[in-house]
Amino acid sequence: MSNERQTTVAPDAYLSAIEADRTALDQRARQPAWLAPALGAVTATWVATGDTARSDGTSPWFFLFIVAMGLVLVATRSTGVKLKGIGTRGWVAYLALVAVGLLLYSAGLALFSLDLDWWVAVPAVLMFGATVAAVRVVDASARRSLHRDR
């Protein structure tokens, strides 16, 4: 007698079921469409209001940071999926966004100091575009890591 069980399901069927589950999880983990433009608007506002302090001498950057974190939290909760990594490509996009953001923020401050207030819209629009692109790359990289984690 043999202790081995007879399987009626082919091993390929199990692999197909696992792949279908990964595809469903990939679709569920996709960030909401409003997240990238909303974060782009927050970062563009940060660049555009770089030199505008309130009457008490404080800057609005901390409030914008809280708004951005709130947007990310709401988006993560709406998907119900917390991805554990963003992959190398995602980290490169994130670090590039930080570098571009600091460069555009500095350009905005320089334009303010030269009394070219209306020209600050140019780095703000560029920051919006860079943020939207980076958020989409980070999202795609995080979802791609689902398929690599086997």
C-alpha positions as CSV (number, residue, x, y, z in Angstrom):
1,M,0.0,0.0,0.0
2,S,1.1,3.5,-0.7
3,N,0.6,6.5,1.5
4,E,0.5,8.8,-1.4
5,R,-2.9,10.3,-2.3
6,Q,-4.2,10.4,-5.8
7,T,-4.6,14.0,-7.0
8,T,-7.4,14.6,-9.5
9,V,-6.3,18.2,-10.1
10,A,-3.3,18.9,-12.3
11,P,-0.5,21.0,-10.8
12,D,-1.0,23.5,-13.5
13,A,-4.5,24.2,-12.3
14,Y,-3.1,25.2,-8.9
15,L,-0.5,27.5,-10.5
16,S,-3.3,29.1,-12.6
17,A,-5.4,29.7,-9.5
18,I,-2.4,31.3,-7.8
19,E,-1.8,33.5,-10.8
20,A,-5.5,34.5,-10.9
21,D,-5.3,35.5,-7.2
22,R,-2.2,37.6,-7.9
23,T,-3.9,39.3,-10.8
24,A,-7.0,40.1,-8.6
25,L,-4.7,41.4,-5.9
26,D,-2.9,43.5,-8.4
27,Q,-6.1,45.1,-9.5
28,R,-7.3,45.7,-6.0
29,A,-3.9,47.2,-4.9
30,R,-4.0,49.8,-7.7
31,Q,-4.1,53.3,-6.2
32,P,-7.1,55.4,-6.8
33,A,-7.0,57.6,-9.9
34,W,-7.4,60.8,-7.8
35,L,-4.2,60.2,-5.7
36,A,-1.6,61.2,-8.2
37,P,-3.2,64.5,-9.2
38,A,-4.1,65.3,-5.6
39,L,-0.5,64.8,-4.5
40,G,0.6,66.8,-7.5
41,A,-1.6,69.7,-6.4
42,V,-0.2,69.6,-2.9
43,T,3.4,69.6,-4.1
44,A,2.7,72.3,-6.7
45,T,1.2,74.4,-3.9
46,W,4.3,73.9,-1.8
47,V,6.5,75.2,-4.6
48,A,4.2,78.1,-5.4
49,T,3.9,79.2,-1.8
50,G,7.5,78.8,-0.8
51,D,8.0,82.4,0.2
52,T,4.6,83.3,1.5
53,A,4.6,83.3,5.3
54,R,1.5,83.8,7.4
55,S,1.1,86.8,9.7
56,D,2.5,84.8,12.6
57,G,5.7,84.1,10.6
58,T,5.0,80.4,9.9
59,S,5.0,78.8,6.5
60,P,2.2,76.5,5.2
61,W,4.6,73.6,4.4
62,F,3.7,71.6,7.5
63,F,0.0,71.8,6.8
64,L,0.7,70.7,3.2
65,F,2.7,67.8,4.6
66,I,-0.2,66.7,6.8
67,V,-2.6,67.0,3.8
68,A,-0.3,64.8,1.7
69,M,0.0,62.2,4.4
70,G,-3.8,62.2,4.9
71,L,-4.3,61.6,1.2
72,V,-1.9,58.7,1.2
73,L,-3.6,57.2,4.3
74,V,-7.1,57.6,2.7
75,A,-5.9,56.0,-0.6
76,T,-4.3,53.1,1.3
77,R,-7.4,52.5,3.4
78,S,-9.6,52.6,0.3
79,T,-7.7,49.8,-1.4
80,G,-7.5,47.6,1.7
81,V,-4.1,46.4,0.6
82,K,-0.8,47.4,2.1
83,L,2.1,46.6,-0.1
84,K,5.4,45.8,1.7
85,G,7.8,47.3,-0.8
86,I,8.0,49.6,-3.8
87,G,11.0,48.0,-5.6
88,T,14.2,49.6,-6.9
89,R,12.4,51.5,-9.7
90,G,10.0,53.0,-7.2
91,W,12.7,54.1,-4.9
92,V,14.6,55.7,-7.8
93,A,11.4,57.6,-8.8
94,Y,10.8,58.7,-5.2
95,L,14.4,60.0,-4.8
96,A,14.3,61.7,-8.2
97,L,11.0,63.4,-7.1
98,V,12.7,64.6,-3.9
99,A,15.7,66.0,-5.9
100,V,13.4,67.6,-8.5
101,G,11.2,69.0,-5.8
102,L,14.0,70.7,-4.0
103,L,15.4,72.1,-7.2
104,L,12.0,73.5,-8.3
105,Y,11.3,74.8,-4.8
106,S,14.7,76.7,-4.9
107,A,13.8,78.0,-8.4
108,G,10.5,79.3,-7.0
109,L,12.3,81.0,-4.1
110,A,14.7,82.6,-6.6
111,L,11.8,83.9,-8.7
112,F,10.1,85.3,-5.6
113,S,13.3,87.1,-4.6
114,L,13.6,88.6,-8.1
115,D,10.0,89.9,-7.8
116,L,8.9,87.6,-10.7
117,D,5.9,86.3,-8.8
118,W,3.9,85.2,-11.8
119,W,6.8,83.1,-13.1
120,V,6.6,80.9,-10.0
121,A,3.7,79.2,-11.8
122,V,6.3,77.5,-14.1
123,P,8.1,75.5,-11.4
124,A,4.8,74.8,-9.8
125,V,3.3,73.3,-12.9
126,L,6.5,71.3,-13.5
127,M,6.3,70.0,-9.9
128,F,2.7,68.9,-10.5
129,G,3.8,66.9,-13.6
130,A,6.8,65.4,-11.8
131,T,4.7,64.3,-8.8
132,V,2.0,62.7,-11.0
133,A,4.6,60.8,-13.0
134,A,6.5,59.7,-9.9
135,V,3.4,58.5,-8.0
136,R,2.4,56.5,-11.0
137,V,5.8,54.9,-11.3
138,V,5.9,54.1,-7.6
139,D,2.5,52.5,-7.8
140,A,3.4,50.4,-10.8
141,S,6.6,49.3,-9.2
142,A,4.9,48.3,-6.0
143,R,2.3,46.3,-7.9
144,R,5.1,44.7,-10.0
145,S,6.7,43.5,-6.8
146,L,3.6,41.4,-6.2
147,H,4.5,39.3,-9.2
148,R,8.2,38.9,-8.1
149,D,7.4,37.8,-4.6
150,R,6.8,34.1,-5.2
